[in-house]
Amino acid sequence: MFQRQESVSDDGSDLGEHELHHINEGRSGYIIYRDAAGEINMYYEYGGGNCIVAINVPTPDEWATRLNRKPEDRDRILNFIARHAIRYQTPGSGYTLSDRFIEVY
């Protein structure tokens, strides 16, 4: 899914200024989201069956404690990451967001 390291800066959304980096390591890699509040590193790997890729995301508890972020920002940021991955890597795909994963199918 993520063919190369790619950086995206976007200051026009409701998220404010932010960057998104994809680092491919073969069958897996990392997505790094950066904004004024800090950095979020998420591991991903290609899936099987109907799942194209699974992105490990911070749980709601980790979001508040480990990342020191507002709970209300979690869904907006993770949905942005999922939509970006689909738009640039797997157009026409869908996704689900759970407490632990973004699953692109």
C-alpha positions in Angstrom: 0.0 0.0 0.0 2.7 2.6 1.0 5.2 2.5 -1.9 7.6 5.2 -0.7 8.3 7.7 2.0 5.9 10.6 1.4 5.3 13.8 3.2 2.1 15.8 3.1 1.6 19.2 4.7 -1.9 20.6 5.0 -2.9 23.6 6.9 -6.3 24.1 5.3 -8.3 21.5 7.4 -9.9 21.6 10.8 -6.8 19.9 12.1 -4.6 23.0 11.6 -1.0 22.7 10.4 0.1 19.0 10.2 2.4 16.6 8.3 1.9 13.0 7.4 4.8 10.7 6.5 4.7 7.1 5.2 7.8 4.9 5.7 7.7 1.6 3.8 9.7 -1.3 5.1 8.4 -4.0 2.7 5.3 -5.8 4.1 5.0 -3.3 6.9 6.1 0.2 7.8 5.2 3.3 9.8 2.8 6.3 9.5 4.0 9.3 11.3 1.6 12.2 12.0 3.0 15.5 13.3 1.2 18.6 14.4 1.7 21.3 17.0 0.9 18.9 19.8 3.6 16.4 18.8 4.1 13.2 16.9 2.1 10.0 16.6 3.9 6.9 15.3 1.7 4.1 14.0 2.9 0.7 12.7 1.1 -0.8 9.7 1.3 -4.1 7.9 -0.4 -5.5 4.9 -3.5 -7.7 5.7 -4.9 -10.8 4.2 -8.4 -11.7 2.9 -10.5 -8.6 2.6 -8.1 -6.4 4.6 -5.6 -4.5 2.5 -3.7 -3.0 5.4 -4.1 -2.7 9.1 -2.7 0.4 10.8 -2.2 0.1 14.6 -3.5 3.2 16.3 -3.4 4.4 19.9 -6.3 3.3 22.0 -8.5 6.0 23.5 -6.7 5.6 26.8 -3.3 5.8 25.2 -4.4 8.9 23.3 -5.1 10.7 26.5 -2.3 9.3 28.8 0.7 8.4 26.6 0.1 11.0 23.9 -1.4 13.7 26.1 -4.0 14.6 23.5 -7.6 15.6 23.7 -10.0 12.7 23.3 -12.2 14.7 20.9 -9.3 15.0 18.4 -8.8 11.3 18.1 -11.5 10.4 15.5 -10.8 13.5 13.4 -7.0 12.8 13.2 -7.4 9.0 12.6 -10.2 9.5 10.0 -7.9 12.0 8.2 -5.1 9.4 8.2 -7.4 6.7 6.8 -8.9 9.0 4.1 -5.4 10.1 3.1 -4.1 6.5 2.8 -7.1 5.6 0.6 -6.9 8.7 -1.6 -3.2 8.3 -2.4 -2.7 4.6 -2.2 -5.9 2.5 -2.7 -8.5 4.7 -4.3 -12.0 3.3 -4.1 -11.3 1.4 -0.9 -13.1 1.7 2.4 -12.0 1.6 6.0 -13.2 0.9 9.6 -11.8 2.6 12.7 -11.8 0.7 16.0 -10.0 1.2 19.3 -6.8 -0.4 18.1 -6.8 -0.3 14.2 -7.7 1.4 11.0 -8.5 -1.4 8.6 -8.5 -0.6 4.9 -10.4 -3.0 2.8 
